[in-house]
Amino acid sequence: MHDPTPDLASFAIALADELPGNWTSEHQTHTQYPDQFARAEHVWDMNLLAQAIAEHVLDQDAVLTRDDGTRLYVIARPRSGEEFLVGAVTPAGMPAEAFRTVREPDGIAVPDDPAQAAADITADLLPRYDKALAQVHDHAARLTPAAPPELVVITLSGRDFHVSKPERADAAQILADNGCVYDPDQDAFMLSGEDSAAQAQAIQRAAAQLDRLGIGISVRLPQAKPALETAPVAAPSKSPARRR
């Protein structure tokens, strides 16, 4: 492990006091290398901090949280006894698509001086974080919820396949072209199981063609039914456990 000095816990508390706004500090030590990734994996950085997290064992870290939810990740800079690395933490609850094309607000190295470190963070890191966060929120606002895809449900009944009738006429035509016969009484298509190999090939062809239309396939097996001559077996009663 790297030398844990300077005192990260004290520095983080002092830094929280120096930063504009209301900040709290949460310091954490790590006894094993994998422990550091629980919080480090959310650091919004592809430069100094990302390299330090990937290449060094971090025996401790601190997370500063502002009352609006903004978080900063702080570690002692590896192989340096006079500097810390500070980076932003990704905002929680945002869809992954909203981060696409947004430049990470990479962290910075700051001196072992809380007042100067706060000034550097305020002048450099936080403005870039606010800019990136605004872009993420803008992207998230433009995202439209994806409609659930239409599904064609195929159920095995004996040796035959029952195929639910799709809403689209071109999808229904695909089923007909692949040997499925529409049964108006059941409002579903039927695929005979007289030739199981041909049946499987027909289902595979239909699935591939439906997929190109954005329609999925869901295959369901019929629920098993107990044999008529088999009565359900009652579970043995349990005596209440005695208290000692």
Disulfide bonds with the S-S distance in Angstrom:
none
